[in-house]
């Protein structure tokens, strides 16, 4: 089976701008229209539905290790059977390897990846709200080398997603930015916040989409934070997992109003090296 290189991975640690980027792509591919409950992207790497469709297996009967052995073939299969020129797949998993020492993200069907990074001080505040946990609990997850999403025993708890091994915040960033098998564009959330038109234009060119300046500008406006928040208030958002709003403040640097000194020092002590590298420490 010929495997075309058509998957664009939209990778990030949770609450770093992934949904915003998907909303922009939706607007770009849909003439400026965005329905946050019907994105023009193609699911998430941890999807059971995609896995079961491509394998004809009941994934609830498999262990997490067995799933990870099959996931590369699942997405190679998806790329081969889909007629679309590009597949945009969201992923919160770290770039890790299965028991065969193969990356769980398949190189064969990958065109490129966009990695969105955000100041972990702001991530902690947004992540806590998203999970409906305290900020200290969110920081604990971010500092955990074995941090995961969708915790369940032996993959048997009925859920629409698999366990997502993220590592710590730093571990997640390093796993994606230090791999060499996939062409990668790194976008800082803060730069996207300050100059979305320039950064979205850069991403569109990197992905290889055909779009003119007017189309990109229209999509940028349609996917602004105020538009997305209005959309959620009017229609709800099915990706929201608690009663807290998904699109919360839409600010950069609001951690100064939400974190105490102990929490700030806790994050910097664990992630200062990468924070320095990406200009989050001044």
C-alpha beads as a LAMMPS data file, in Angstrom:
LAMMPS data file: protein, C-alpha beads

282 atoms
281 bonds

1 atom types
1 bond types

-500.0 500.0 xlo xhi
-500.0 500.0 ylo yhi
-500.0 500.0 zlo zhi

Masses

1 110.0

Atoms # bond

1 1 1 0.000 0.000 0.000
2 1 1 1.426 3.368 -1.024
3 1 1 1.550 5.770 1.895
4 1 1 1.217 9.429 0.890
5 1 1 2.773 12.112 3.053
6 1 1 -0.320 14.153 3.847
7 1 1 -0.682 14.398 7.658
8 1 1 -0.011 17.724 9.335
9 1 1 0.288 17.230 13.090
10 1 1 -1.023 20.093 15.211
11 1 1 1.010 19.397 18.318
12 1 1 1.052 21.149 21.681
13 1 1 0.905 20.688 25.406
14 1 1 -2.750 21.217 26.464
15 1 1 -4.050 24.792 26.665
16 1 1 -1.336 26.233 24.447
17 1 1 -3.355 27.441 21.453
18 1 1 -4.110 24.217 19.566
19 1 1 -7.852 24.883 19.387
20 1 1 -7.260 28.439 18.229
21 1 1 -5.053 27.160 15.419
22 1 1 -7.655 24.586 14.390
23 1 1 -10.313 27.297 14.359
24 1 1 -8.123 29.365 12.043
25 1 1 -7.670 26.417 9.675
26 1 1 -11.421 25.850 9.752
27 1 1 -12.051 29.459 8.772
28 1 1 -9.405 29.297 6.050
29 1 1 -10.837 26.119 4.534
30 1 1 -14.451 27.258 4.948
31 1 1 -14.419 30.774 3.474
32 1 1 -14.262 32.517 6.832
33 1 1 -16.903 30.448 8.606
34 1 1 -16.135 28.788 11.966
35 1 1 -18.306 26.376 13.910
36 1 1 -16.207 25.290 16.885
37 1 1 -18.310 22.119 17.171
38 1 1 -17.658 21.178 13.554
39 1 1 -14.017 21.922 12.829
40 1 1 -12.620 21.359 9.338
41 1 1 -9.761 19.355 10.852
42 1 1 -9.496 15.592 11.084
43 1 1 -9.640 14.487 14.683
44 1 1 -7.089 13.757 17.356
45 1 1 -4.266 11.214 17.487
46 1 1 -5.746 9.636 20.633
47 1 1 -9.123 8.956 18.974
48 1 1 -10.596 5.501 19.550
49 1 1 -12.959 6.036 16.633
50 1 1 -10.140 6.452 14.108
51 1 1 -8.274 3.492 15.603
52 1 1 -11.293 1.163 15.543
53 1 1 -12.213 2.239 12.003
54 1 1 -8.772 1.486 10.586
55 1 1 -8.124 -1.744 12.506
56 1 1 -11.644 -3.208 12.697
57 1 1 -10.833 -3.975 16.327
58 1 1 -12.529 -3.138 19.591
59 1 1 -9.821 -1.008 21.171
60 1 1 -11.270 -1.430 24.664
61 1 1 -9.938 -5.004 24.536
62 1 1 -6.357 -3.829 24.061
63 1 1 -3.770 -2.613 26.520
64 1 1 -2.146 0.777 26.069
65 1 1 1.076 -0.932 24.946
66 1 1 -0.814 -2.855 22.262
67 1 1 -2.501 0.338 21.080
68 1 1 0.848 2.110 20.768
69 1 1 2.186 -0.730 18.616
70 1 1 -0.657 -0.233 16.139
71 1 1 -1.100 3.539 16.126
72 1 1 1.589 4.257 13.484
73 1 1 -0.086 1.821 11.069
74 1 1 -3.504 3.290 11.886
75 1 1 -2.515 6.740 10.700
76 1 1 -0.573 5.418 7.726
77 1 1 -3.785 3.629 6.758
78 1 1 -5.862 6.766 7.308
79 1 1 -3.576 8.749 5.018
80 1 1 -3.796 6.069 2.338
81 1 1 -7.592 5.752 2.300
82 1 1 -8.433 9.471 2.543
83 1 1 -8.857 11.542 -0.601
84 1 1 -8.028 14.865 1.069
85 1 1 -4.774 16.563 0.093
86 1 1 -3.944 17.307 3.738
87 1 1 -5.072 15.737 7.006
88 1 1 -4.860 17.983 10.064
89 1 1 -4.557 15.874 13.208
90 1 1 -4.447 17.343 16.703
91 1 1 -2.032 15.667 19.124
92 1 1 -1.269 16.230 22.804
93 1 1 0.856 13.084 23.154
94 1 1 4.570 13.575 23.555
95 1 1 6.705 12.315 20.682
96 1 1 7.488 8.908 22.164
97 1 1 8.379 5.387 21.042
98 1 1 6.564 2.070 21.344
99 1 1 7.925 -1.324 22.399
100 1 1 9.351 -1.862 18.913
101 1 1 11.374 1.359 19.395
102 1 1 9.398 3.019 16.615
103 1 1 7.930 6.503 17.036
104 1 1 4.209 6.391 17.713
105 1 1 3.831 9.309 15.282
106 1 1 4.405 7.726 11.859
107 1 1 7.008 9.428 9.685
108 1 1 5.816 7.612 6.556
109 1 1 2.492 9.480 6.258
110 1 1 3.621 12.776 7.791
111 1 1 3.996 15.944 5.738
112 1 1 5.005 18.204 8.635
113 1 1 4.066 19.314 12.136
114 1 1 3.186 22.609 13.763
115 1 1 4.280 22.825 17.392
116 1 1 2.662 25.570 19.466
117 1 1 4.469 26.458 22.675
118 1 1 3.128 28.700 25.441
119 1 1 4.645 30.135 28.608
120 1 1 4.118 27.390 31.224
121 1 1 3.181 30.038 33.787
122 1 1 0.110 30.859 31.704
123 1 1 -0.466 27.203 30.818
124 1 1 -0.766 26.326 34.514
125 1 1 -3.631 28.790 35.040
126 1 1 -5.530 27.758 31.922
127 1 1 -4.897 24.030 32.452
128 1 1 -6.248 24.216 36.012
129 1 1 -9.476 25.809 34.793
130 1 1 -9.777 23.311 31.945
131 1 1 -9.467 20.339 34.322
132 1 1 -11.461 22.060 37.087
133 1 1 -8.565 21.496 39.466
134 1 1 -6.463 23.776 41.600
135 1 1 -3.461 25.529 40.108
136 1 1 -1.196 23.497 42.390
137 1 1 -2.695 20.283 40.990
138 1 1 -2.164 21.522 37.431
139 1 1 1.460 22.381 38.227
140 1 1 1.943 18.905 39.691
141 1 1 0.827 17.361 36.375
142 1 1 3.060 19.737 34.403
143 1 1 6.065 18.812 36.552
144 1 1 5.436 15.053 36.357
145 1 1 7.828 13.226 33.965
146 1 1 5.032 10.679 33.483
147 1 1 2.185 13.167 33.169
148 1 1 -0.831 11.885 31.225
149 1 1 -4.285 12.832 30.016
150 1 1 -7.267 10.459 30.157
151 1 1 -6.209 8.322 33.094
152 1 1 -7.715 4.850 33.043
153 1 1 -6.771 1.319 34.070
154 1 1 -5.391 -0.913 31.291
155 1 1 -7.272 1.090 28.663
156 1 1 -10.523 -0.635 29.655
157 1 1 -12.454 2.367 30.914
158 1 1 -14.880 3.295 28.126
159 1 1 -13.693 6.622 26.790
160 1 1 -13.521 8.166 23.346
161 1 1 -9.781 8.750 23.677
162 1 1 -6.744 6.723 24.663
163 1 1 -4.301 7.585 27.397
164 1 1 -2.078 10.442 26.240
165 1 1 1.438 10.339 27.669
166 1 1 2.644 13.937 27.790
167 1 1 5.671 13.752 30.105
168 1 1 6.294 17.018 31.971
169 1 1 5.841 20.350 30.206
170 1 1 9.571 20.448 29.432
171 1 1 9.593 16.790 28.433
172 1 1 6.749 17.391 26.004
173 1 1 8.479 20.366 24.400
174 1 1 11.788 18.520 24.074
175 1 1 10.184 15.362 22.679
176 1 1 8.778 17.282 19.716
177 1 1 11.428 19.915 19.155
178 1 1 14.402 17.541 19.386
179 1 1 13.055 14.826 17.057
180 1 1 14.516 14.866 13.554
181 1 1 12.128 12.696 11.567
182 1 1 9.389 15.281 10.948
183 1 1 9.728 18.812 9.511
184 1 1 8.640 21.130 12.321
185 1 1 7.532 24.732 12.629
186 1 1 7.604 26.060 16.193
187 1 1 5.169 28.873 16.979
188 1 1 5.123 30.710 20.273
189 1 1 1.575 31.393 21.483
190 1 1 2.689 34.844 22.565
191 1 1 3.892 35.734 19.059
192 1 1 0.646 34.399 17.634
193 1 1 -1.250 36.544 20.135
194 1 1 0.705 39.700 19.259
195 1 1 0.800 39.274 15.481
196 1 1 -1.630 36.556 14.371
197 1 1 -1.702 37.559 10.709
198 1 1 2.070 37.182 10.271
199 1 1 2.283 33.908 12.184
200 1 1 -0.751 32.341 10.530
201 1 1 0.642 33.348 7.131
202 1 1 3.957 31.695 7.984
203 1 1 2.143 28.519 9.051
204 1 1 0.011 28.402 5.902
205 1 1 3.126 28.608 3.733
206 1 1 4.890 25.929 5.786
207 1 1 1.910 23.576 5.498
208 1 1 1.788 24.168 1.763
209 1 1 -1.784 25.436 1.533
210 1 1 -2.850 27.652 -1.336
211 1 1 -4.306 30.841 0.121
212 1 1 -3.888 34.507 -0.679
213 1 1 -3.340 37.336 1.793
214 1 1 -7.017 38.305 1.785
215 1 1 -8.153 34.774 2.630
216 1 1 -5.638 34.487 5.461
217 1 1 -6.687 37.867 6.866
218 1 1 -10.359 36.881 6.717
219 1 1 -9.674 33.589 8.488
220 1 1 -7.570 35.360 11.128
221 1 1 -10.442 37.735 11.941
222 1 1 -13.026 34.944 11.965
223 1 1 -10.979 32.936 14.481
224 1 1 -10.203 35.763 16.898
225 1 1 -10.594 35.027 20.606
226 1 1 -13.674 37.241 20.887
227 1 1 -15.341 35.349 18.037
228 1 1 -14.496 31.953 19.512
229 1 1 -15.713 32.952 22.976
230 1 1 -18.963 34.289 21.502
231 1 1 -19.358 31.010 19.608
232 1 1 -18.939 29.019 22.828
233 1 1 -21.365 31.230 24.754
234 1 1 -23.991 30.881 22.030
235 1 1 -23.626 27.219 21.101
236 1 1 -21.511 25.573 23.778
237 1 1 -18.362 23.615 23.017
238 1 1 -18.346 19.838 23.019
239 1 1 -14.593 19.650 23.736
240 1 1 -15.141 21.355 27.086
241 1 1 -14.803 18.708 29.808
242 1 1 -16.035 20.684 32.853
243 1 1 -18.543 23.435 33.516
244 1 1 -15.774 26.031 33.161
245 1 1 -15.615 27.904 29.869
246 1 1 -13.014 26.622 27.419
247 1 1 -12.146 30.028 25.987
248 1 1 -11.276 31.676 29.254
249 1 1 -9.398 34.995 29.157
250 1 1 -7.544 35.065 25.861
251 1 1 -4.617 36.912 27.364
252 1 1 -0.870 36.525 27.442
253 1 1 0.878 37.121 30.760
254 1 1 -2.197 36.876 32.974
255 1 1 -0.256 34.493 35.224
256 1 1 0.970 37.622 37.037
257 1 1 -2.550 38.037 38.395
258 1 1 -3.187 34.361 39.201
259 1 1 -0.009 32.725 40.521
260 1 1 1.631 33.258 43.886
261 1 1 5.412 33.395 44.340
262 1 1 5.662 29.777 45.455
263 1 1 3.817 28.573 42.345
264 1 1 5.926 30.758 40.066
265 1 1 9.156 29.464 41.604
266 1 1 7.904 25.868 41.409
267 1 1 7.391 26.151 37.646
268 1 1 10.614 28.060 36.970
269 1 1 12.695 25.648 39.042
270 1 1 11.481 22.717 36.910
271 1 1 11.301 24.358 33.495
272 1 1 13.635 27.347 33.644
273 1 1 16.063 25.982 31.045
274 1 1 13.440 25.827 28.311
275 1 1 11.713 28.972 29.514
276 1 1 15.015 30.758 29.027
277 1 1 15.443 29.222 25.582
278 1 1 12.028 30.436 24.431
279 1 1 12.360 33.869 26.039
280 1 1 9.885 33.358 28.872
281 1 1 12.382 34.509 31.480
282 1 1 13.528 38.107 31.280

Bonds

1 1 1 2
2 1 2 3
3 1 3 4
4 1 4 5
5 1 5 6
6 1 6 7
7 1 7 8
8 1 8 9
9 1 9 10
10 1 10 11
11 1 11 12
12 1 12 13
13 1 13 14
14 1 14 15
15 1 15 16
16 1 16 17
17 1 17 18
18 1 18 19
19 1 19 20
20 1 20 21
21 1 21 22
22 1 22 23
23 1 23 24
24 1 24 25
25 1 25 26
26 1 26 27
27 1 27 28
28 1 28 29
29 1 29 30
30 1 30 31
31 1 31 32
32 1 32 33
33 1 33 34
34 1 34 35
35 1 35 36
36 1 36 37
37 1 37 38
38 1 38 39
39 1 39 40
40 1 40 41
41 1 41 42
42 1 42 43
43 1 43 44
44 1 44 45
45 1 45 46
46 1 46 47
47 1 47 48
48 1 48 49
49 1 49 50
50 1 50 51
51 1 51 52
52 1 52 53
53 1 53 54
54 1 54 55
55 1 55 56
56 1 56 57
57 1 57 58
58 1 58 59
59 1 59 60
60 1 60 61
61 1 61 62
62 1 62 63
63 1 63 64
64 1 64 65
65 1 65 66
66 1 66 67
67 1 67 68
68 1 68 69
69 1 69 70
70 1 70 71
71 1 71 72
72 1 72 73
73 1 73 74
74 1 74 75
75 1 75 76
76 1 76 77
77 1 77 78
78 1 78 79
79 1 79 80
80 1 80 81
81 1 81 82
82 1 82 83
83 1 83 84
84 1 84 85
85 1 85 86
86 1 86 87
87 1 87 88
88 1 88 89
89 1 89 90
90 1 90 91
91 1 91 92
92 1 92 93
93 1 93 94
94 1 94 95
95 1 95 96
96 1 96 97
97 1 97 98
98 1 98 99
99 1 99 100
100 1 100 101
101 1 101 102
102 1 102 103
103 1 103 104
104 1 104 105
105 1 105 106
106 1 106 107
107 1 107 108
108 1 108 109
109 1 109 110
110 1 110 111
111 1 111 112
112 1 112 113
113 1 113 114
114 1 114 115
115 1 115 116
116 1 116 117
117 1 117 118
118 1 118 119
119 1 119 120
120 1 120 121
121 1 121 122
122 1 122 123
123 1 123 124
124 1 124 125
125 1 125 126
126 1 126 127
127 1 127 128
128 1 128 129
129 1 129 130
130 1 130 131
131 1 131 132
132 1 132 133
133 1 133 134
134 1 134 135
135 1 135 136
136 1 136 137
137 1 137 138
138 1 138 139
139 1 139 140
140 1 140 141
141 1 141 142
142 1 142 143
143 1 143 144
144 1 144 145
145 1 145 146
146 1 146 147
147 1 147 148
148 1 148 149
149 1 149 150
150 1 150 151
151 1 151 152
152 1 152 153
153 1 153 154
154 1 154 155
155 1 155 156
156 1 156 157
157 1 157 158
158 1 158 159
159 1 159 160
160 1 160 161
161 1 161 162
162 1 162 163
163 1 163 164
164 1 164 165
165 1 165 166
166 1 166 167
167 1 167 168
168 1 168 169
169 1 169 170
170 1 170 171
171 1 171 172
172 1 172 173
173 1 173 174
174 1 174 175
175 1 175 176
176 1 176 177
177 1 177 178
178 1 178 179
179 1 179 180
180 1 180 181
181 1 181 182
182 1 182 183
183 1 183 184
184 1 184 185
185 1 185 186
186 1 186 187
187 1 187 188
188 1 188 189
189 1 189 190
190 1 190 191
191 1 191 192
192 1 192 193
193 1 193 194
194 1 194 195
195 1 195 196
196 1 196 197
197 1 197 198
198 1 198 199
199 1 199 200
200 1 200 201
201 1 201 202
202 1 202 203
203 1 203 204
204 1 204 205
205 1 205 206
206 1 206 207
207 1 207 208
208 1 208 209
209 1 209 210
210 1 210 211
211 1 211 212
212 1 212 213
213 1 213 214
214 1 214 215
215 1 215 216
216 1 216 217
217 1 217 218
218 1 218 219
219 1 219 220
220 1 220 221
221 1 221 222
222 1 222 223
223 1 223 224
224 1 224 225
225 1 225 226
226 1 226 227
227 1 227 228
228 1 228 229
229 1 229 230
230 1 230 231
231 1 231 232
232 1 232 233
233 1 233 234
234 1 234 235
235 1 235 236
236 1 236 237
237 1 237 238
238 1 238 239
239 1 239 240
240 1 240 241
241 1 241 242
242 1 242 243
243 1 243 244
244 1 244 245
245 1 245 246
246 1 246 247
247 1 247 248
248 1 248 249
249 1 249 250
250 1 250 251
251 1 251 252
252 1 252 253
253 1 253 254
254 1 254 255
255 1 255 256
256 1 256 257
257 1 257 258
258 1 258 259
259 1 259 260
260 1 260 261
261 1 261 262
262 1 262 263
263 1 263 264
264 1 264 265
265 1 265 266
266 1 266 267
267 1 267 268
268 1 268 269
269 1 269 270
270 1 270 271
271 1 271 272
272 1 272 273
273 1 273 274
274 1 274 275
275 1 275 276
276 1 276 277
277 1 277 278
278 1 278 279
279 1 279 280
280 1 280 281
281 1 281 282
